[in-house]
């Protein structure tokens, strides 16, 4: 039965319907320098922003923090907001814009009581799902636990052509299928539409723990398909910067 399900997943990835709408993902990154800032943003996300997004039709929102946050100078919180269409993003933006900035609506007030800055800067990235995985994965073989590891990867390319080749490698080249076959528990794959670092693609996979993560990547690098496509002429030099961030999920969020 499990093998049949896996085959079904692979068939769905390999034959995307032209009529299947593709998700958009809004990634909000809070950059901080102190644990206090992170704690205050956590409280804001848990008590204000996530309930607001849920009330506005966004059923699942992810909040993630790099595992190395405690010792990092740039401490971060990643808020991942899946959207059904670009119109949903526009509607959400209009609702926020229509709030009275002179009023007391908590959604647009993250200021600290002592007037200190709530964060150092705030970054937004808009991405669109790959055509071979048009929507994010709502179910996982993994259970929610403190040891679960989420791997966020950002692949920057030197040119637009190289970027499209790398996206092709994931889709037609079979990398998305390979991740599915090896049970990487992907959350999403996407190409960046707007952000500070482009051209770029971003995806996220998940694992039970660090040992599980390392074992999966070992099997990945040893797989015949990866050995084939990783040296294919058409895909060489398509990435000039790979940022890998290992993260844990906040338990008040939906992943």
C-alpha positions as CSV (number, residue, x, y, z in Angstrom):
1,X,0.0,0.0,0.0
2,X,2.8,2.4,0.9
3,X,4.6,1.6,-2.4
4,X,1.4,2.3,-4.3
5,X,1.0,5.7,-2.5
6,X,4.7,6.6,-3.3
7,X,4.1,5.7,-7.0
8,X,1.0,7.9,-7.0
9,X,3.0,10.8,-5.6
10,X,5.6,10.3,-8.3
11,X,3.0,10.2,-11.0
12,X,1.4,13.4,-9.8
13,X,4.8,15.2,-9.7
14,X,5.9,13.9,-13.1
15,X,2.6,14.8,-14.9
16,X,1.4,18.2,-13.6
17,X,-1.9,19.3,-15.0
18,X,-1.8,22.5,-17.0
19,X,-5.0,23.5,-15.2
20,X,-3.6,23.0,-11.7
21,X,-3.2,26.4,-10.1
22,X,0.3,27.0,-8.6
23,X,0.7,28.4,-5.1
24,X,2.5,31.6,-4.2
25,X,4.5,31.8,-1.0
26,X,5.3,34.9,1.0
27,X,8.3,34.5,3.1
28,X,8.8,37.2,5.8
29,X,12.1,37.3,7.6
30,X,12.6,39.2,10.8
31,X,16.3,40.1,11.4
32,X,17.2,40.7,15.1
33,X,20.2,41.2,17.3
34,X,18.8,40.1,20.7
35,X,16.9,37.3,22.2
36,X,14.4,39.8,23.6
37,X,13.5,40.9,20.1
38,X,12.9,37.3,19.0
39,X,10.7,36.7,22.1
40,X,8.6,39.7,21.4
41,X,8.2,38.8,17.8
42,X,7.2,35.3,18.8
43,X,4.5,36.7,21.0
44,X,3.3,39.0,18.2
45,X,3.1,36.1,15.7
46,X,1.4,33.7,18.1
47,X,-1.2,36.1,19.5
48,X,-1.8,38.5,16.7
49,X,-0.5,37.8,13.2
50,X,-1.2,34.1,12.8
51,X,-4.8,34.4,14.2
52,X,-5.3,37.3,11.8
53,X,-4.0,35.3,8.8
54,X,-6.2,32.3,9.8
55,X,-9.3,34.6,10.1
56,X,-8.5,35.8,6.5
57,X,-8.6,32.3,5.0
58,X,-4.9,31.3,5.2
59,X,-5.3,27.9,7.0
60,X,-1.7,27.0,7.6
61,X,1.3,29.3,8.4
62,X,4.8,28.1,9.2
63,X,7.2,29.9,11.6
64,X,10.8,28.7,11.7
65,X,14.0,29.7,13.5
66,X,17.5,28.7,12.5
67,X,18.9,26.1,14.9
68,X,22.0,28.3,15.3
69,X,19.9,31.4,16.3
70,X,21.2,31.6,19.9
71,X,24.8,32.1,18.9
72,X,24.2,34.1,15.7
73,X,24.7,37.8,15.5
74,X,21.8,38.0,13.0
75,X,19.0,36.2,14.7
76,X,16.1,35.4,12.5
77,X,12.5,34.3,12.4
78,X,11.1,33.0,9.1
79,X,7.3,33.3,8.6
80,X,6.1,31.2,5.6
81,X,2.7,32.1,4.3
82,X,1.2,29.9,1.5
83,X,-1.2,31.7,-0.8
84,X,-3.6,30.2,-3.4
85,X,-3.1,33.0,-5.9
86,X,-1.5,36.4,-6.3
87,X,-5.0,37.9,-5.8
88,X,-5.0,36.6,-2.2
89,X,-1.8,38.5,-1.6
90,X,-3.3,41.7,-3.0
91,X,-6.4,41.3,-0.9
92,X,-4.4,40.8,2.2
93,X,-2.2,43.8,1.4
94,X,-5.3,46.0,0.9
95,X,-6.7,45.0,4.3
96,X,-3.5,45.9,6.0
97,X,-3.3,49.2,4.1
98,X,-6.8,50.1,5.1
99,X,-6.1,49.8,8.8
100,X,-5.7,53.2,10.6
101,X,-2.0,53.7,11.3
102,X,-2.9,56.2,14.0
103,X,-5.2,53.6,15.7
104,X,-4.4,50.7,18.0
105,X,-4.9,47.7,15.8
106,X,-2.4,45.1,17.0
107,X,-1.7,43.7,13.5
108,X,0.3,46.9,12.6
109,X,1.8,47.5,16.0
110,X,5.0,45.6,16.9
111,X,6.6,48.4,18.9
112,X,8.1,47.5,22.2
113,X,6.8,49.1,25.4
114,X,10.2,50.7,26.1
115,X,10.3,52.2,22.6
116,X,13.2,49.9,21.6
117,X,13.2,48.6,18.0
118,X,11.2,45.4,17.6
119,X,13.7,44.2,14.9
120,X,16.7,45.4,13.0
121,X,15.0,45.0,9.6
122,X,12.2,43.2,7.9
123,X,12.5,41.3,4.6
124,X,9.9,39.9,2.3
125,X,10.3,37.3,-0.5
126,X,7.6,36.3,-2.9
127,X,7.9,33.0,-4.7
128,X,5.8,30.8,-7.0
129,X,5.5,27.0,-6.7
130,X,7.3,24.8,-9.3
131,X,5.1,23.3,-12.0
132,X,6.1,19.8,-10.9
133,X,4.8,20.5,-7.3
134,X,2.2,23.1,-7.8
135,X,1.0,23.2,-4.2
136,X,2.6,22.8,-0.8
137,X,2.5,19.4,1.0
138,X,-0.2,19.4,3.7
139,X,0.5,15.9,5.0
140,X,3.8,14.4,6.2
141,X,5.1,11.0,7.3
142,X,6.8,12.8,10.2
143,X,5.3,13.7,13.6
144,X,5.5,17.1,15.2
145,X,8.4,17.1,17.6
146,X,11.1,19.3,18.9
147,X,13.8,17.2,17.2
148,X,12.3,17.7,13.7
149,X,14.6,19.5,11.3
150,X,13.4,21.7,8.5
151,X,16.0,22.4,5.8
152,X,15.6,25.7,3.9
153,X,17.7,26.0,0.8
154,X,18.2,29.0,-1.5
155,X,19.9,28.6,-4.8
156,X,21.1,31.8,-6.5
157,X,22.1,31.6,-10.2
158,X,24.5,33.9,-12.0
159,X,22.0,34.7,-14.8
160,X,18.4,34.2,-15.7
161,X,19.2,31.5,-18.2
162,X,21.2,29.6,-15.6
163,X,18.3,30.0,-13.1
164,X,15.8,28.6,-15.6
165,X,18.1,25.7,-16.2
166,X,18.3,24.9,-12.5
167,X,14.5,25.1,-12.2
168,X,14.4,22.7,-15.2
169,X,16.8,20.4,-13.4
170,X,14.3,20.1,-10.5
171,X,11.2,19.7,-12.8
172,X,12.0,17.9,-16.1
173,X,15.4,16.8,-14.9
174,X,13.8,14.7,-12.2
175,X,15.2,16.2,-9.0
176,X,11.7,16.8,-7.5
177,X,10.8,13.1,-8.2
178,X,14.1,12.0,-6.6
179,X,13.3,13.9,-3.4
180,X,9.8,12.2,-3.4
181,X,11.2,8.8,-4.0
182,X,13.8,9.1,-1.2
183,X,11.1,10.4,1.2
184,X,12.6,13.8,1.9
185,X,9.3,15.0,3.2
186,X,9.3,18.2,1.1
187,X,7.2,21.2,2.2
188,X,7.5,23.3,-1.0
189,X,9.6,24.1,-4.1
190,X,9.5,27.5,-5.6
191,X,11.1,30.1,-7.9
192,X,11.6,33.6,-6.5
193,X,9.4,36.2,-8.1
194,X,10.5,39.2,-6.0
195,X,13.3,39.5,-3.4
196,X,16.6,41.1,-2.7
197,X,18.6,38.2,-4.2
198,X,17.8,37.1,-7.7
199,X,17.6,35.1,-9.8
200,X,16.9,32.5,-7.1
201,X,14.9,29.5,-6.1
202,X,13.9,28.4,-2.6
203,X,12.7,25.0,-1.3
204,X,12.2,23.3,2.0
205,X,12.4,19.6,3.1
206,X,12.0,18.1,6.6
207,X,13.4,15.2,8.7
208,X,12.8,13.5,12.0
209,X,16.1,14.7,13.4
210,X,19.7,15.6,12.3
211,X,20.8,12.0,11.9
212,X,17.8,11.3,9.7
213,X,18.6,14.4,7.6
214,X,22.3,13.3,7.1
215,X,21.2,9.8,6.2
216,X,18.8,11.1,3.5
217,X,21.4,13.4,1.9
218,X,23.9,10.4,1.8
219,X,21.3,8.4,-0.1
220,X,20.6,11.4,-2.3
221,X,24.3,11.9,-3.3
222,X,24.7,8.2,-4.0
223,X,21.6,7.8,-6.2
224,X,22.2,7.1,-9.9
225,X,19.8,9.8,-11.0
226,X,21.6,12.5,-9.0
227,X,25.0,11.2,-10.3
228,X,23.7,11.6,-13.8
229,X,22.0,15.0,-13.7
230,X,24.7,16.6,-11.4
231,X,27.3,16.3,-14.2
232,X,24.9,16.9,-17.1
233,X,26.3,19.6,-19.4
234,X,23.1,21.6,-19.5
235,X,23.0,21.9,-15.7
236,X,26.6,22.8,-14.9
237,X,27.4,26.1,-13.2
238,X,23.7,26.9,-12.7
239,X,24.2,27.8,-9.0
240,X,26.8,30.3,-7.8
241,X,25.5,30.6,-4.2
242,X,23.8,27.9,-2.1
243,X,22.5,29.0,1.3
244,X,21.4,26.1,3.5
245,X,19.7,26.9,6.8
246,X,18.7,24.1,9.2
247,X,15.7,25.2,11.3
248,X,13.2,24.2,13.9
249,X,9.5,25.0,13.8
250,X,7.7,27.1,16.4
251,X,5.1,24.9,18.2
252,X,2.4,27.6,18.0
253,X,2.5,27.6,14.2
254,X,1.0,25.0,11.8
255,X,4.0,22.9,10.8
